[in-house]
């Protein structure tokens, strides 16, 4: 069965990834594209539906992001959200302006047309998340108002004949009580999607595609031991068997004892039939990173050294045609390769590769998946839960959890502090309830008193966030007594640390990682 596609056209909205994620929860495949995407390319993709995101601009201003009228004449259902709704009205002849009162936060929406497909099985009164300074004053010809609020006469509108739907609020965020149902109604009932995109079909289809692509070629997999690369390795193993060699580079930036743990799982004594090679390159990476403090430069150095090591190992093995990497969809989007997102970070999997790579092609089998989807794929592949649900770890490792220059001493400090933190979180029974948690080493040194002596040592920052899709995140509410125990142990057991901080920053404005 051909995969059904719904596309999200991004107008700079902060929730663009959430829109795609919610569509995928309906078991319908969804991708994000810039609003600048050529109309002919959109036609060629033959999507079942199109969703226009929110954005920070006013659609009636000359330099604001826009789209052609033709987009609404393709016969493809279109759903506009917030800015996307206003733009739809503006382009098609309606009126959008700035009212005296804007709407922000949780707002009661009153459904005027309960028979609308969008509002099927939605209560007549429901709480939605509003965030807009502009409003639709007059709908475009052919549209009918389907919902309103106390301050917003057009909270939703539709043109059934042309399959066009406009919603002023954000159904993609969890604050909108029936938001997932509304998006599901659009995707399944308006667009007519069957909802057949599931992990079992993804795994089966991916194995088939990989076999066709690789043929009798040799494959080298970049295995870090993290969730993404582990799932990628097992997926490739299922597809091509002994044509696969997994190279694990211990760059000296792993968590405490992690190199040995990865080898125990994937090496010759492990449960998987992999050609496993471990390369101990700790000093090589430390030498390259000496004196470098700028985060992006560190990422690029680590990424380039990864590729150089892989090339060297490939030459030892013989002819290698393909390189496999565990790139996932947030890496793609946050590297500026999807939608209108700014480049949040360069990533050695997608944005920081050197100009010369000695492989015929790079295979990224998880490139289209969000983190929770990767975990589902891992379980579908038969990977044990303790591996699938291990804490996420960035490709550049502790290089992005050490602020400033990376040294062997700093690595040892953050490894020891992180091990204590993870142990106490596990002991407190909190591990499965937190999306991601780790210790990072700040570049701040401060005065302290230990054993009646003055110290001048580093501050460790503890990070813990709750997140569904790793696109947005809130700081976890860890019990104070747990934080106190972690603080006490780190200061007493980790040499070089005299202060422990807890990071309360959400994403946005921060990122989950430190650099």
Buried (B, 14 or more C-beta within 10 A) or exposed (E): EEEBBBBBBBBBBBBBBBBBBBBBBBBBBBBBBBBEBEEEEBEEBEBBBBBBBBBEBBBBEEEBBBBEEEBBEBEBBBBBBBBBBBBBBBBBEBBBEEBEEBBEEEBEBEBBBEEBBBBBEBEEEBBBBBBBEBBBBBBBEBBEBBBBBEBBBBBBBBBEEBBBBBBBBBBBBEBBBBBBBBBBBBBBBBBEBEEEBEBEBBBEEBBEEBBEBBEEBBBBBBBBBBBBBBBBBBBBBBBBEEBBBBBBBBBBBBBBEBBEBBBEBBBEEEEBEBBBBBBEBBEBBBEBBEEBBEBEEBBBBBBBBBBBBBBBBBEEBEEBBBBBBBBBBBBBBBBBBBBBBEEBBBBBBBBBBBEEBEBEEBBBBBBBBBBBBBBBBBBBBEBEEEBBBBBBBBBBBBBBBBBBBBBEEBBBBBBBBBBBBBEBBEEBEBBEEBBBBBBBBBEBBEEBEEEEEEBEBBBBBBBBBBBBBBBBBEBBEBEEEBBEBBBEBBBEEBEBBBBBBBBEBBBEEBBBBBB
